[in-house]
Amino acid sequence: MSPGGAGGGGRTMTWHEEIASLVDDTGTQYPAGVEAPAPAAAPAEGEAGDPRGRIFGEGYYGYEDGVAPVEESLKDQVKGFLVATAEMLQELGRGCRDIVQQSLEGAEDTYVVKKLRGPLAVVSSRLSFLNDYLPEDRDPMHAWPVVICVFLLALIALNVNSGNETSVQQPRQLYIGPPNASRIQLPDGRHTAYQEQGVQAERARFSLIAPHSFLSSRLAGLPGLKASLLDEFGVRFIAYDLPGFGESDPHPSRNLNSSALDMLHLANALGVTDKFWVMGYSAGSIHAWAAVRYIPDRLAGVAMFAPMVNPYDSSMTKEEQGKTWEKWTTKRKLMYVLARRFPSLLPHFYRRSFLSGKQGKLEKWLSLSLGKKDKSLLEEPNFNEFWEKDVAESVRQGDSKPFVEEAVLQVSDWGFNLADLQVQKQHRGKGLLQWLKSMYSPAERQWTGFLGPIHIWQGMDDRVMPPSMTEFVRRVVPGATVHRLLGEGHFSYFCFCDECHRHIFSTLFGIPQGPLSSSMEEDRPPPEEICKETALHNCTEQE
């Protein structure tokens, strides 16, 4: 018979009491025939026994000690979950550390460790220079694992971000036109591609030869230069592709001495009989410096714009190096370090940027930090059209080796210092009197080396080749004339500025006199005479 039957004499349980008996079971069992004690009388609504004032029939749901618990917010629950997770991860890390420590006990005598000990010691010694970049109070054994982990996470994040960008907007393919350059053959059998502008060779009053900068080609020259300006000053302008760039053949083992030789052979092959001017822009200025060092007798003068110097030059003070490096982006600094220490890693970065066959942004590919005027110029359609054609020609051969060679040349030993280009003569006389004369008499202070004009234009808002580089040049090359350009950047003065180009030519060549007349051409010495005199005297191959 059911407990609620009439024969039992008991009362029927409400559904509230049945649920309460299941949920709030005290665990006390009563024998058959013994009634459970009657429940306490329910307090009235609002009394202390029912804090929430909720009465359900004859019973109620109460809380321990009569106090209702405070419900946690979602924020508190998430916070508690994260704290608990962090504690578990911390304990997991400690356990893994203990396991590794126990596993490494006695590992020094194992076969694998004995074999790897020597190579690891060599690698560690080569990488020890990186410890100089750590704070003094940091232990390298603890700091570098953290740095490596952060670096790997950053690479993963960059890959994810780059993947999202490409999914939104696919870059256009880089268009490379058919080859159409004029070429000359060098004495070693290689071919060099070049481009001429201005007046013809026999009527040229001045000849200007320009090697290009990194990720550029003969098409760059002086961007936006008008043919009318060249004719007005009687200038023959020659730009050429460096070995492996554009349509020029690669060099098997090039250096700055071979670069000067290529420039000299090009001038001779094109009939440049007089002394010529050389122009260097940005990283292309390292080849102009090479010409100053190895063929000074063939140069009429030098024009440089934001010239590059070796950031590892031993003649630079720590302050000059610091001012130079602080202007560069982190990735640009990394590229210089890799070029000097681990050049074999550079092709990986190049193939992901300008050798990918896709079009891209200049400041992203070269990791540049640009000023206000430079950013404005890069948004102009004529500059973008020029940039796309120039880059496409530069990467025509699709080989990373020339770019690696150029990057290594920038930061490796040049074979000379800039301080060697103009050296003060030592007075041959002996004694205190002769020494005093050399100190106070201007007639006794004479210089050797290249003594022709060297003009340098430097934008004071240039963040690619900072003004500190030009200040260093001014200190070690006293004969250089520096033109400081307030508010100008790396590109703004050099590219697509008619007024700037006219000012440059006026500074270099004086009052415009136009091309040579036919009567003046007859007074020139034959080209064979100059070629024989200079080819052997000024340039000797260095091993």
C-alpha positions in Angstrom: 0.0 0.0 0.0 1.2 3.4 -0.8 2.2 5.7 2.1 -0.4 8.1 1.1 -3.2 5.5 1.3 -6.1 5.9 3.8 -5.2 2.6 5.5 -1.8 4.0 6.6 -3.4 6.9 8.3 -0.9 9.2 6.8 -1.5 12.3 4.7 -0.8 12.6 1.0 2.6 14.3 0.2 2.5 17.3 -2.1 4.8 17.3 -5.1 6.9 20.0 -3.5 7.6 17.8 -0.5 8.4 14.8 -2.8 11.0 16.9 -4.7 12.4 18.3 -1.4 12.8 14.8 0.0 14.9 13.8 -3.0 17.1 16.9 -3.1 17.5 17.7 0.5 17.8 14.1 1.8 19.6 14.1 5.2 20.4 10.4 4.9 18.4 9.5 8.0 16.3 6.4 7.5 13.2 5.5 9.6 12.0 1.9 10.2 8.7 0.8 8.9 5.7 2.1 10.9 7.6 5.0 12.3 6.5 8.4 11.1 9.1 11.0 10.2 8.9 14.1 12.3 6.7 16.7 11.0 8.4 19.6 9.2 8.9 22.8 11.0 6.3 25.5 10.5 7.1 27.7 7.5 7.9 31.2 8.4 5.8 34.0 7.1 6.8 35.9 4.0 9.5 38.4 4.7 10.6 36.8 8.1 14.2 36.1 8.9 13.8 32.4 8.3 13.0 33.1 4.7 15.5 35.8 3.5 14.2 35.8 0.0 10.6 35.7 1.1 9.7 32.6 -1.1 7.1 30.2 0.4 6.2 27.1 -1.5 3.1 25.5 0.0 3.9 24.1 3.4 7.7 24.1 3.0 10.5 26.2 1.6 14.0 26.0 0.3 16.4 27.3 2.9 20.2 28.0 2.8 22.8 27.0 5.3 23.2 29.4 8.1 20.2 31.3 6.7 22.5 33.3 4.3 22.0 33.1 0.5 25.3 32.8 -1.5 26.3 35.6 -3.8 26.1 34.6 -7.5 29.5 35.0 -9.4 29.5 37.2 -12.5 30.9 36.0 -15.8 34.0 38.1 -15.4 34.8 36.5 -12.0 34.3 33.0 -13.5 36.6 33.7 -16.4 39.2 35.3 -14.1 39.1 32.2 -11.8 39.4 29.9 -14.8 42.5 31.7 -16.1 44.1 31.8 -12.6 43.5 28.0 -12.2 44.8 27.4 -15.7 48.0 29.4 -15.0 48.6 27.5 -11.8 48.2 24.2 -13.6 50.6 25.3 -16.4 53.1 26.5 -13.8 53.0 23.1 -12.1 53.3 21.4 -15.5 56.4 23.5 -16.3 58.0 22.6 -13.0 57.3 19.0 -13.6 58.8 19.1 -17.1 61.9 20.9 -15.8 62.4 18.3 -13.1 62.1 15.5 -15.7 64.6 17.2 -18.0 67.0 17.8 -15.1 66.8 14.2 -14.1 67.2 13.0 -17.7 70.3 15.2 -18.2 72.1 13.8 -15.2 75.0 11.8 -16.5 74.1 12.8 -20.2 77.5 14.4 -20.7 79.1 10.9 -21.1 76.6 9.7 -23.8 77.7 9.2 -27.4 75.3 11.8 -28.9 76.5 14.6 -26.5 80.2 13.8 -27.2 79.6 14.1 -30.9 77.6 17.3 -30.8 79.7 19.0 -28.1 82.3 20.3 -30.6 79.9 21.7 -33.3 77.7 23.3 -30.6 80.7 25.0 -29.1 81.6 26.5 -32.5 78.1 27.7 -33.1 77.9 29.2 -29.6 81.2 31.1 -30.0 80.0 32.5 -33.4 76.7 33.7 -31.8 78.3 35.1 -28.7 78.3 38.6 -30.1 74.5 38.6 -29.8 74.9 38.7 -26.0 76.0 42.3 -26.3 72.4 43.2 -27.2 71.1 41.8 -23.9 70.7 43.9 -20.7 73.6 43.5 -18.4 71.5 41.9 -15.6 70.1 39.2 -17.8 71.5 35.7 -17.9 71.9 34.6 -21.6 70.9 31.0 -20.7 67.6 32.2 -19.4 67.0 35.2 -21.8 67.7 33.6 -25.2 65.1 30.8 -24.9 62.5 33.5 -24.1 63.6 35.6 -27.1 63.5 32.5 -29.4 60.0 31.6 -28.3 58.8 35.1 -28.8 60.4 35.3 -32.2 58.7 32.0 -33.3 55.4 33.3 -32.1 55.9 36.5 -34.0 56.7 34.6 -37.2 53.5 32.6 -36.8 51.5 35.8 -36.3 53.1 37.4 -39.4 52.3 34.3 -41.5 48.7 34.4 -40.2 48.4 38.1 -40.9 50.0 37.9 -44.4 47.6 35.0 -45.2 44.6 37.2 -44.2 45.9 40.1 -46.3 46.4 38.0 -49.4 42.9 36.5 -49.1 41.5 40.0 -49.1 43.5 41.5 -51.9 45.7 39.5 -54.3 48.7 41.5 -55.6 49.2 41.9 -59.3 51.8 40.0 -61.2 55.1 41.8 -62.0 55.3 42.4 -65.7 58.7 42.0 -67.3 58.9 43.1 -70.9 61.1 41.6 -73.6 64.8 42.5 -73.5 65.8 45.6 -75.4 68.9 47.0 -73.8 72.0 48.2 -75.6 75.0 46.1 -74.4 78.8 46.2 -74.7 81.2 43.3 -74.2 83.8 43.6 -71.4 87.4 42.3 -71.7 86.5 39.2 -69.7 83.7 38.3 -72.1 80.8 39.5 -70.0 78.2 41.9 -71.3 77.0 45.1 -69.6 73.7 46.7 -70.4 73.4 50.4 -70.5 71.1 53.3 -71.4 72.1 56.7 -72.8 70.4 60.0 -72.5 71.3 63.5 -73.6 73.6 64.8 -76.3 75.6 62.6 -78.6 79.1 61.4 -77.7 81.0 63.7 -80.1 79.1 66.8 -78.9 79.1 66.1 -75.1 80.6 68.8 -73.0 80.2 66.6 -69.9 79.8 62.9 -69.4 77.9 61.6 -66.4 78.0 57.8 -65.5 75.6 56.5 -62.9 75.6 53.0 -61.2 72.2 52.2 -59.7 71.2 51.4 -56.1 69.9 48.2 -54.6 66.7 46.8 -56.2 67.1 49.1 -59.2 68.4 49.1 -62.8 69.7 51.2 -65.6 66.2 52.5 -66.1 66.4 54.6 -62.9 69.2 57.0 -63.8 67.9 60.3 -62.5 64.2 59.8 -62.3 62.2 62.4 -64.1 65.3 64.0 -65.8 64.2 66.1 -68.8 66.1 65.7 -72.1 65.9 69.5 -72.6 67.9 70.0 -69.4 70.6 67.6 -70.6 70.8 69.4 -73.9 71.0 72.8 -72.2 74.1 71.8 -70.2 75.6 69.6 -73.0 75.5 66.5 -70.8 75.7 62.9 -71.9 74.1 60.7 -69.3 74.9 57.0 -69.1 73.3 54.5 -66.7 74.1 50.8 -66.6 73.1 47.6 -65.0 75.3 46.2 -62.3 76.4 42.5 -62.8 73.5 40.2 -62.5 70.9 43.0 -62.6 68.7 43.8 -65.6 70.3 42.5 -68.7 74.0 42.5 -67.5 75.8 39.2 -67.1 76.7 38.2 -63.6 80.3 38.4 -62.3 81.7 35.2 -60.9 83.4 36.9 -57.9 82.8 40.6 -57.9 84.0 43.2 -55.4 84.3 47.0 -55.4 87.6 46.9 -57.3 85.9 44.9 -60.1 83.0 47.4 -60.0 85.4 50.3 -60.7 87.0 48.2 -63.6 83.5 47.6 -65.1 82.8 51.4 -65.0 86.1 52.2 -66.7 85.7 49.6 -69.4 82.2 50.9 -70.1 83.4 54.5 -70.4 86.2 53.4 -72.8 83.9 51.2 -74.9 81.4 54.1 -75.3 84.1 56.6 -76.4 84.2 58.7 -73.2 87.6 60.1 -73.9 87.6 63.0 -71.4 87.4 62.7 -67.6 83.8 61.9 -66.6 81.6 62.6 -63.6 80.2 59.7 -61.6 76.9 59.9 -59.7 76.0 57.7 -56.8 72.5 57.6 -55.2 71.7 55.8 -51.9 73.3 52.3 -51.9 74.6 52.9 -55.4 77.1 55.3 -54.0 79.4 52.4 -52.8 80.3 52.0 -56.5 81.0 55.7 -56.8 83.3 55.5 -53.8 85.0 52.6 -55.5 85.6 54.7 -58.6 87.1 57.5 -56.4 89.4 54.9 -54.8 90.5 52.9 -57.9 90.2 55.2 -60.9 90.7 58.7 -59.5 92.6 59.9 -62.6 89.6 59.3 -64.9 87.1 61.2 -62.8 86.2 64.9 -63.3 84.1 65.0 -60.1 81.6 63.1 -58.0 77.9 63.8 -57.2 76.3 61.8 -54.4 72.8 61.9 -53.0 72.1 60.4 -49.6 75.3 58.3 -49.9 75.7 55.0 -48.1 78.7 54.3 -46.0 79.6 51.0 -44.4 77.7 50.9 -41.1 80.5 48.8 -39.7 83.3 51.1 -40.8 86.1 51.1 -38.2 86.5 54.8 -38.6 83.0 55.6 -37.2 82.7 56.5 -33.6 80.1 54.8 -31.4 78.0 57.9 -31.4 78.0 58.0 -35.2 77.0 54.3 -35.4 74.3 54.8 -32.8 72.7 57.7 -34.7 72.8 55.7 -37.9 71.3 52.5 -36.5 68.6 54.1 -34.5 66.9 55.5 -37.6 66.4 52.1 -39.2 63.4 49.7 -38.7 64.0 46.5 -36.9 63.7 44.4 -40.0 66.2 46.6 -41.9 68.7 46.1 -39.0 68.1 42.4 -39.2 68.8 42.4 -43.0 72.2 44.1 -42.4 73.1 41.7 -39.6 72.2 38.7 -41.8 74.2 40.2 -44.7 77.2 40.5 -42.5 76.9 37.3 -40.5 74.6 34.8 -42.3 74.2 35.9 -45.9 72.9 32.4 -46.9 69.6 33.3 -45.2 68.9 36.3 -47.3 67.4 34.5 -50.4 64.6 33.2 -48.1 63.5 36.8 -47.4 64.1 38.0 -51.0 61.9 35.3 -52.5 59.1 36.2 -50.2 59.2 39.9 -51.3 60.6 41.3 -54.5 61.6 38.0 -56.1 58.1 36.6 -55.6 56.9 37.7 -59.0 54.3 39.9 -57.4 54.1 43.7 -57.2 54.5 45.3 -53.8 55.2 48.4 -51.9 58.7 49.9 -51.8 58.7 50.7 -48.1 57.6 47.1 -47.3 60.0 45.3 -49.5 63.0 47.4 -48.4 61.8 47.8 -44.8 62.0 51.6 -45.0 60.9 54.3 -42.6 59.8 57.3 -44.6 59.3 61.0 -43.8 56.4 63.2 -44.8 57.7 64.3 -48.2 58.7 60.8 -49.2 55.3 59.3 -48.3 53.6 62.0 -50.4 55.9 61.3 -53.4 55.3 57.5 -53.2 51.6 58.1 -53.7 52.0 59.9 -57.0 51.1 57.9 -60.1 54.3 58.8 -62.1 56.5 57.6 -59.3 54.6 54.3 -59.0 54.8 53.7 -62.7 58.5 54.3 -62.7 59.0 52.1 -59.6 57.2 49.1 -61.1 59.2 49.3 -64.4 62.5 49.7 -62.5 61.9 46.8 -60.1 60.7 44.5 -62.9 63.9 45.2 -64.9 66.0 44.8 -61.8 64.7 41.2 -61.1 64.5 40.2 -64.7 66.9 37.3 -64.3 65.1 36.0 -61.2 68.3 35.1 -59.4 68.8 36.1 -55.7 72.7 35.8 -56.0 73.3 39.4 -57.3 71.1 40.9 -54.6 72.9 38.8 -51.9 76.3 39.9 -53.3 75.2 43.6 -53.3 73.9 43.3 -49.7 77.2 41.7 -48.6 79.3 44.4 -50.4 77.5 47.1 -48.4 78.4 45.8 -45.0 81.7 43.8 -45.6 85.2 45.0 -45.9 85.4 47.3 -48.9 89.2 47.0 -49.2 89.6 50.6 -48.2 88.3 53.2 -45.8 86.7 56.5 -46.7 89.4 58.1 -44.7 91.9 56.8 -47.3 90.4 58.7 -50.2 92.0 62.0 -49.1 95.1 61.8 -47.0 97.2 64.6 -45.8 100.8 64.5 -46.9 103.4 63.8 -44.3 106.2 66.5 -44.3 109.5 65.0 -45.1 111.6 67.4 -43.0 112.7 66.5 -39.5 113.0 68.5 -36.4 110.7 70.6 -34.2 110.9 73.6 -36.5 109.7 71.7 -39.5 106.8 70.2 -37.5 105.7 73.6 -36.3 105.7 74.9 -39.9 103.6 72.0 -41.0 101.1 72.8 -38.3 100.7 76.5 -38.9 101.6 77.0 -42.6 98.7 76.3 -45.0 101.2 75.8 -47.8 102.6 72.8 -46.0 99.2 71.1 -45.5 98.8 69.2 -48.8 96.5 66.3 -49.6 96.9 63.2 -51.8 94.3 61.0 -53.4 91.2 62.2 -55.3 91.3 66.0 -55.1 88.5 66.8 -57.6 85.1 68.1 -56.5 82.8 65.9 -54.4 79.3 67.2 -53.9 76.9 65.5 -51.5 73.2 66.3 -51.2 71.6 65.1 -48.0 67.9 65.4 -47.0 67.7 66.2 -43.3 64.5 64.2 -43.0 66.0 61.1 -44.7 65.4 58.0 -42.6 66.8 55.5 -45.1 70.4 56.9 -45.2 70.4 59.1 -42.1 72.2 62.5 -42.1 74.7 61.0 -39.6 76.2 59.1 -42.5 76.9 62.3 -44.4 78.3 63.9 -41.3 80.7 61.0 -41.0 81.8 61.5 -44.6 82.3 65.2 -44.0 84.6 64.4 -41.1 86.8 61.8 -42.9 86.7 63.4 -46.4 87.5 67.1 -45.8 87.3 68.0 -49.5 83.6 67.0 -49.8 81.0 69.8 -50.1 77.8 68.9 -48.3 74.4 70.4 -49.3 72.0 70.0 -46.4 68.4 70.0 -47.6 65.9 70.9 -44.8 62.7 69.0 -44.8 63.7 66.7 -47.7 63.7 62.9 -47.5 65.4 60.1 -49.3 63.4 60.4 -52.6 61.8 63.8 -52.6 64.8 65.8 -53.8 66.2 63.2 -56.2 63.1 62.0 -58.0 60.8 63.9 -60.3 61.8 67.4 -59.3 62.7 69.7 -62.2 63.8 72.5 -60.1 66.1 70.2 -58.0 67.6 68.7 -61.2 68.4 72.2 -62.5 70.0 73.2 -59.3 72.1 70.0 -59.3 73.4 70.6 -62.8 74.1 74.2 -62.1 76.2 73.2 -59.1 78.1 70.6 -61.0 78.6 72.2 -64.4 78.2 75.9 -63.8 76.5 78.2 -66.4 74.8 76.1 -69.2 76.6 76.4 -72.5 74.9 73.7 -74.5 76.6 71.0 -76.5 80.1 71.4 -78.0 80.5 72.9 -81.5 82.2 71.0 -84.3 85.3 73.1 -84.0 85.9 72.2 -80.3 85.5 68.5 -81.2 88.6 68.5 -83.3 90.8 69.6 -80.3 90.0 66.4 -78.4 92.7 63.7 -78.1 91.9 60.4 -79.8 90.1 57.9 -77.5 92.8 55.2 -77.9 95.4 57.5 -76.3 93.3 57.9 -73.1 92.3 54.3 -72.9 95.8 53.0 -73.1 97.0 55.5 -70.5 94.3 54.8 -67.9 93.4 51.1 -68.3 96.7 49.8 -67.0 97.7 52.7 -64.7 94.6 53.1 -62.6 93.1 49.7 -62.2 94.7 46.4 -61.1 92.7 43.4 -60.2 92.8 42.5 -56.6 92.6 38.9 -55.4 
